[in-house]
């Protein structure tokens, strides 16, 4: 698979209603040649549960190392 034209990196922390809306918005853009990388900045909400069910090959969800929270910023 070729590299996507655009990479969107979204660090998230504890604002579930906002980041769910943001993820949906990014994936619904007219430009489909993107990858969306969502990085949990040690978030305490249900990031992996909420996004784990989304079946979109353009979406990647990962978490920061607990000892390096600034890495997502």
Secondary structure, DSSP 8 states (H G I E B T S, - for coil): ----SEEEEEEE-S-HHHHHHHHHHHHTSS---EEEEEEESS--S-HHHHHHT---TTEEEEE--TT-GGGG-
